[in-house]
Amino acid sequence: MKIIVLYSSRTGNTKKVAQAIASALPAGTPCLPAAEAPSDIETYDLVFMGYWVDRGTANAEAKTFLEGLHHPKVALFATLGADPRSEHAQKSLDEGARLLPEGTDVVGTFICQGAVDPKIIEMMYKKFPAGHPHGRSPERDARHAEAAKHPDEDDLQRAFDFAADILHWLEGGGQ
């Protein structure tokens, strides 16, 4: 079984999740930034691809990679600053899947919360006035504080379990 884990990470959140996923897979499974993806990607039985959510979809680097990822089986994972159980989170995974070329089977998805880059928070607070959904407010500050605690050990265990489930499915013939 030949599997690879690829990711795009800005603050290290998605990289941590990628490493948790890789730890559930066969020893020696590569875990690399998408920019370092091997040219023989089609020789892998499965590609795990992770990204951080930017404006409801994959970040720019991951978006470009996903659009060119011609592979029959892909498992997607992502991190975002919002609640991973929210409609926004599910839509962010759906949008990531829509980026894949026709003929790609998304065999599973996983998303968890991750800290928001402080530079992004600062930029948003400067750009949007108080009262705007992205402007500074006590609620927004509380959301950022909660996101800063993630991914935590529970999130990483769930990522591990996600990968183990996908591996079990693949070993069973992927049906």
N, C-alpha and C positions, 0 to 999 in steps of 0.2 A: 504494500500500500504506500503510495507516494503522495504526500500531502505537503502543502506549503501554507504558511501564515504570513500575510502581508498587511501592512498598516500605514496610515498617515497619522502623525501625532504632532500636535503643536506644543502641548505642555507636559507630555509624558503620560497622560491618562490612557490614551488608546494603546500606547506601547505596553503599559502594564497589563491591560486586558489581553492584548495579543500574546504576551508571554504566559499568562495564565492558560490561555487556549492551547498554546504550543505544549505546555507541560502535561496536558491530557492526551496528547497524540504520541505516536511512536517516537522512541528515542531518535534524536538526530533530525527531527522535523525542522526545516528552516523557518526562522521567524525574522523577517526583514522589513525595513521600510519599503514601501511600494516603489520608490525611486531606485531601489537596488534589486528589483525583481529580475530573475534570470530570463534570458531570451527563450528558453525552452519550456515556457509555462504550460504549453499544451501536453507535455509529458507527465504532468501531475494528474492524479486521479481526482483531486479536489483542491480548490483554492479557498482559503478563508481570507476575506478582505475586510479590513476595518478602517473606519474614518471617524473624524470628529464632526459633529453636526454644525453647519454654518448656514444660517437663514433657512432652516428646514430641509436641508439636503446635505449631501457629502461636501466637505470642504473642497476648494478648487483643485488641489493636487489629486485628491482621491477621485473627484469627479472625472477628470481627464483620464485617469487610469481605468476607472470602471467602464467608461465609454469605449475604451479600446481593449477590454478584457474579453477576448474570444475564448471562452472555456465552457464546456457543457455543464459543470457543476461548481457552484459558488455558494459559500456560506458567508453571510454578511454580519458584521458586528459594528457597533458604534458607541460613542460616548456623547453626552450632551449635558448642558448645564441645568436643564429642566427636569421635571419629574419623569422618570423612565416609564411610568405607567400612564402618562398623559396621551391624549390624542395627538399632540404635537410630536411626541416621540415616535408613535406608530407611523405617522405620516412621513417622518424623517427617514425611517427604514424603507417605507414604500417608495419614496422618491429616490433613494439610493438604488433600489432594485430596478427602477425604471431606467436608470442610466445604462444598465448592462445591455449588450447587443442582443438582438433577437436570437432565440435558440438556447439561451442560458437558463438553466434550471437553478433557481435559488432554493437550496435544500434546507435552509434554516436561517433564522435571524436572532440576534441578541443585542440588547441595548442596556446601558447602565449610565448612571449619572457620573459626571466628572467635573472637576473644578474648572471654572471659566478663567481664561487668561486675564489677569488684572489689567493688562493694557487694553483689552476689549471692553472691560467694565468701565474703565476711565474714559475711553473714547465714546462709549454710548452715553455716559452721564454728561459729557460735554456737548454731544450732538443733540440729545433729546431733553426737552425741558421737564421739570417735575410735572407729574400729571400724565405724561405720555407713558404708554405701556413699557417702554424701554428706558424711561427716565428714572432718576433716583427717587426712591421711596423707602419707607421702613420695610415694606413687604418685599421689595426687590432686594434690598440689602440682606434680608433674612434668607431669601432664596439663594443668593450668592454664597452666604456663609454655610448653608447646608450643602451646596454643591462642592464646596472646598473640602468637605470630609470624604469625598469619593474620588476614584473607586476605592472602597474599603474592602476588608477581608471577605465580607459576605458577597459583595459584587464579584470579586475575583473567583470565589468558589462557584458562584452561579455561572461565570464564564467557563470555568473548567468543566462543570457539569454539562453545559451546552455543547462543548467540543466533544466530550465523552459520548454524549447521546448521538451526535452526528457521526462519530467514528463507528459506533455500534451499528447504526443504520447502514453505513457504507460497507462495513464488513458483512452485513447480512444481504448484500447484493443491491443495496440502494433502491429497493422497491417500496 
